[in-house]
Amino acid sequence: MCANVLKIKINIEIVNILSKAHLKEDFVQKNPQHTVPLLDDDGFLLADSHAINGYLVGTYGSKNDPLYPKDDIKRRALIDHRMYLDCGIIAARGFVITRPLGLDGIQPVQPSFDDLKEGFATLDRQIRQENSKYIVGNELSIADFSITSSVTCWGVFVKNWENEFPNIKAYIDRMKQEAWFEVHTEGINAFQRFVNAKLQVAL
């Protein structure tokens, strides 16, 4: 999504996590976290989508790109906060469910669903307080890519979230109108099909 907005042409190499390709020695040497995505920019290796997006804007964006500005310290701090909210709470709680389910077929327990729902409640309050088009003010930022990705993926585990969290719902509806959202659609659909095939519990 970030590369799409910046008009960067990227070559995507699929790493099949289900076959544990991310645990092979050559991949672990490149990325000790053995996670995806992993960016290789002419030999510069960087893991984690949050960090990658910041790097892409800093390297290929405009001088003080509002996506992740260098000079507007307060806006940058708010963007950082929203990304920490994502990676520290929402995405982290989603991975607690998805990793054992996807790799080992271990069914989630209710407290894991409850923790993720609590994360959604926190995000809903944050969006309500922000009261703006995007997650930070009325200009697009890299935090929007992170939040949008997490909500649309992990939302499959949060029963009735679109009705229970109207601020998130309105925000996602706005993001769906953005041209960059289209590049995320195929991944969302594939992820939801995968999860629904694995889950044996009624959400």
C-alpha positions, 0 to 999 in steps of 0.5 A: 500500500505504501509503495503504491502511494509512493509509486515505487515498483517493487518485486515481490517474492513469496515466502511460504510460511505454511511450508516453514520457508521463513525458518530456512537458514538462508532466510533466517540469516537475512532476518533473525526475526524470521518474519515477513515482510522483509525488504531488500533494497539493493542489499539493505535488509529491513524487517517489519512493515512499520519500519519498512514503510518509514524507510520507504517514505524517508528514502523515496518520498518527498522532502517532508512527506506528510506520510511520515514527515521529518520536520513536523515532530508532533505529527510524526510522534502521533504517527509513531503512536498509532503504529505502536498501538497497532504493532503492540496491541492489535497486530500482536493480539491477532498473531497470538491467534493466527500463528498457532492456528495457521502453523499448528492447527491449534484452535484459539481460546476465548480469552485470546478473542477477548483480548483482541476485541479489547484492542479493537475497543481501544482503537475505536476510542482513539478514532473517535477522539481523533475525529478526522478523516485519517488515523492522524489528522486529515492527511494520509500517513503510513499509520493508516496502512498499518491500522487498515491492514490489521483491522481488515485481517484480524477483524475476522476474529472479532464477532460483529465488530462492524456494528459494535465499533462504529468508529472503526467501521466508518474509518475503514469505509473511508479507507476503502475509497482510497486507490491504494486500498485495492492492492490489499483486497486480494490479500484480505480475501485470501487470509479470510478464506484461510482462517475460515477453513482452519477455525472450528469454533463459532465466532 
